[in-house]
Amino acid sequence: VQAFVDKHELEFKILLDPRAIVQSLYRVRGYPTTVFVDGEGLVQGIHIGVLNQRQLESYLEQIGVGG
């Protein structure tokens, strides 16, 4: 995972869940799954599958981060 993060110069937090605790809490059914959480800690969106740039920007805008 770290090699992928380094290669793509990702700056956001990557969650590793080896005991599937978060997977169970968020009811993750497929990979990759992206959970969008607002500044108050509330889940504002869940996207299953690969995100393209337009989709990512749309989700971020919805939670007040993009734009």
Beta strands, then each sheet from edge to edge (+ up, - down):
strand 1: 33-37
strand 2: 43-48
sheet 1: 1+ 2-
end
